[in-house]
């Protein structure tokens, strides 16, 4: 039997929704479908939150109806929007004692204009998109994880295997279909509601409920890539190789590079050393062992049994990335950005590895410092594709994303792990600032509590987002009712 709902205004909203919508759209707390959906987040920190009900629409009209019913109660009834639930920060895609809007039934994938455009429902997963496109010799600038959702990336920036040549994921959205706070459904693109289109490219959940994303596609066959595991002594050389490649004046746009150092209890037990390293290099053409990747693949010594470099389609590459991560455990991400500088990144690596030992005995612990470059070619695509609100331009590059990922098992270890993340990042920020290489930008998908993402976009872009909010959400519903994530108004 479902748990009783508290006697709040939410009861009235829920009863009105149940009367206005088809049966089966509202899942009450404690029901089997509710429990299934609420336990399926990437991070248990999100599943800890307990909405009163989960609303699972199957049409845009149902979402419009929901918004119209909610309007009088904005600021009283709290809501959240969930696509795939892959961002670990609590509250981004779930809410305590409110209504979580769960979009997984909006999962259509439709090709248009001789397969040059793919229209993707807001509840689809990237792996299913790739499964449809791979047999056609097409792909799209989407998530590196098959389980990744569309909206969390396409509204916040988004990194892809193809970002060096295609830009951020949001730069490749040709059109957003959006339900505004009035309940009206609009299209936002280069010709219609252009200011909304640009604002959504980095604006998160501040402006409306996006129900469909139209992406441009491109020709794509197999790519070369995978995982290379190796030992800590080689990591300084990998930092040097990364910066050397980034700063080449004629650097290819066909690579995507990630290098990581960290601790995994399982790997430490298997290989007898606490600190391990992982490279995830990709070359987006069907070329085996391309010379440009050799510095990142021909590492000696390495763990050959875990080497997965091979030719594969995008579906397989994204599935491999999903398998390399963890889900339905406790998780946290936090990030800063720095200029491409060897000394800075080595200092950051040293700070990180020195801070790890106190967490070695945390149950189920996996800790990773991942360095992801933003080459000049990536940064140039935003302006060329119509603009976004991220505040990054080619003149800023090359840049390196410094990402701390943490996965653990028990709620009782939350304070220790999150405290480690906050303190370690603060030391890294101070080190980069001292070297003159710190950059203010914060990537929304990897942000944590206390990080002011919207401010990090710069004064002009924050003002642009605030203007779009006032124009398209004059009642402030997406500030007052949808309170999770990162808001354009404090």
C-alpha positions, 0 to 999 in steps of 0.5 A, spaced: 500 500 500 502 506 498 504 511 503 499 516 505 501 523 502 502 529 507 496 534 508 499 539 504 497 543 498 501 538 494 495 533 495 490 538 491 495 539 485 496 531 485 488 530 485 487 535 480 493 532 476 489 525 476 483 528 474 486 531 468 491 526 466 490 519 463 490 513 468 497 511 470 501 517 469 501 519 477 505 514 481 504 515 489 510 514 494 510 507 496 507 504 489 512 499 486 513 503 480 514 509 484 520 505 488 522 502 481 523 509 478 526 513 484 531 508 485 534 508 478 538 514 479 546 514 478 547 516 485 543 514 491 544 521 494 538 523 489 534 517 490 535 519 498 530 524 496 522 522 496 518 526 492 510 525 494 509 523 487 512 522 480 509 524 474 510 520 468 507 524 462 507 520 455 505 526 451 507 534 450 500 535 451 500 532 458 506 536 460 503 542 458 497 540 462 501 539 468 504 546 468 498 550 467 495 546 473 501 547 477 502 555 475 497 557 481 502 554 486 509 556 483 513 557 490 508 553 494 509 546 491 516 544 489 518 540 483 524 537 479 525 534 472 528 528 470 531 525 464 536 520 465 537 522 472 545 521 471 547 528 475 549 526 482 548 532 485 542 531 490 536 536 487 538 536 480 533 531 478 529 529 484 525 533 490 523 531 497 516 532 498 514 535 491 513 532 484 518 529 480 517 530 473 520 523 469 520 524 462 522 517 460 516 515 456 518 521 451 523 517 448 521 517 440 527 518 435 525 520 428 530 522 422 528 528 418 531 531 412 534 525 409 537 523 415 541 530 416 537 531 422 535 527 428 529 529 433 530 526 440 525 525 445 527 528 452 526 522 455 531 518 451 538 515 452 544 516 448 545 509 447 538 507 443 540 513 439 546 511 437 543 504 436 539 507 431 544 511 427 550 506 427 547 502 421 545 508 417 553 510 417 551 516 421 552 519 428 551 525 433 554 529 438 552 526 444 554 523 450 560 518 451 555 514 456 550 509 453 546 511 459 546 518 459 540 522 458 539 527 452 537 534 456 542 534 462 547 534 457 544 538 451 542 544 456 548 544 460 554 544 455 555 536 454 562 533 452 562 528 446 567 523 443 566 528 437 567 535 441 574 536 438 571 537 431 563 538 433 563 543 439 559 542 445 553 537 445 549 544 446 552 547 440 549 541 435 542 542 437 538 545 431 532 546 435 529 545 442 521 544 443 519 547 450 513 548 454 513 554 457 511 556 464 504 559 461 503 552 458 504 554 451 509 549 447 514 553 442 520 552 438 527 555 439 532 555 434 536 560 429 530 563 426 524 562 431 525 565 439 533 565 437 534 568 444 531 562 448 535 557 443 541 561 445 540 561 452 538 554 453 545 552 450 547 552 457 541 555 461 539 548 464 532 548 467 531 555 468 527 557 462 522 551 461 521 544 460 524 541 454 520 536 451 524 534 444 531 536 441 533 536 434 540 535 432 544 535 426 547 528 424 554 527 420 557 521 417 560 516 421 563 509 421 567 506 426 572 509 431 578 507 434 579 507 442 578 504 449 581 504 456 589 503 457 590 502 465 597 503 467 601 506 473 602 512 477 610 513 475 607 514 468 602 520 469 607 526 469 609 523 462 602 523 460 600 530 463 606 532 458 603 528 452 596 531 453 599 539 453 604 537 448 598 535 443 593 540 446 598 546 444 600 543 437 598 549 432 596 544 427 592 539 432 587 534 429 580 535 430 579 527 430 581 526 437 578 525 444 582 525 450 581 523 457 587 521 462 585 520 470 589 518 476 586 515 482 584 510 487 579 504 487 579 499 492 577 493 487 583 495 483 588 496 489 586 489 491 587 486 484 594 489 482 597 490 489 598 498 488 594 503 491 594 509 485 592 507 478 591 511 472 587 510 466 587 513 459 581 513 455 583 516 448 579 516 441 580 517 434 574 518 430 576 515 424 576 507 422 584 507 423 587 502 427 593 505 432 593 512 429 600 515 430 597 521 434 594 516 440 601 513 441 603 517 446 597 515 450 596 508 448 604 505 448 605 506 455 610 501 459 608 498 463 601 497 463 596 492 464 595 489 458 589 484 460 585 491 461 587 494 455 580 495 450 583 499 445 580 497 438 575 499 432 568 499 434 562 503 433 559 509 437 554 504 440 560 500 443 564 505 445 558 508 449 557 502 452 564 501 454 564 508 458 557 506 461 561 499 464 567 503 466 562 508 471 558 506 476 551 507 478 546 506 483 551 507 488 553 514 492 556 519 487 559 526 487 562 530 482 566 537 482 570 541 477 574 547 476 578 549 469 585 551 468 589 553 462 593 548 459 599 548 463 604 542 465 606 545 472 599 546 474 596 540 472 602 536 476 601 540 482 593 538 482 595 531 481 600 531 487 595 535 491 590 529 489 594 523 490 596 526 497 589 527 499 587 520 498 590 515 503 585 517 509 579 514 504 582 507 502 578 504 507 571 507 505 567 501 503 566 501 495 570 507 494 572 509 487 576 516 486 578 519 480 581 525 478 580 526 470 583 531 466 579 533 459 582 538 454 578 543 451 582 544 445 581 551 441 577 547 435 572 545 440 571 552 443 571 555 436 565 551 434 560 555 439 560 561 436 560 558 429 554 554 431 550 560 433 552 561 440 551 559 447 551 562 454 557 558 457 562 564 456 568 560 453 571 562 446 577 560 442 581 565 445 580 562 451 583 556 449 586 551 450 583 549 457 583 543 461 577 541 465 579 538 472 574 533 474 573 529 481 569 523 481 567 519 487 563 513 488 562 510 495 557 505 498 554 507 505 551 514 507 555 514 513 561 516 509 558 521 505 561 527 510 568 524 509 567 523 501 564 530 500 569 533 505 575 530 501 572 533 495 571 540 497 577 541 501 581 538 495 578 542 490 579 548 494 587 546 494 587 545 487 584 552 486 589 555 490 595 552 486 592 554 480 590 561 482 598 562 484 600 560 478 596 564 474 592 559 470 585 558 474 579 560 470 572 561 473 568 557 468 564 551 472 561 546 467 554 545 470 554 537 469 560 536 474 558 542 479 556 541 486 553 544 492 556 551 493 559 552 485 555 558 482 555 555 475 551 561 472 556 566 475 562 563 472 559 564 465 560 571 466 556 578 467 554 578 460 551 571 459 548 571 466 544 578 464 542 574 458 539 568 462 536 573 466 533 577 461 530 570 457 527 568 464 523 574 465 521 574 458 519 567 457 518 565 464 515 572 467 512 568 473 518 565 475 516 558 475 522 555 473 526 559 479 520 558 484 517 551 483 523 548 480 528 549 485 534 544 484 540 545 479 543 552 478 539 558 478 539 564 474 536 568 480 539 567 487 
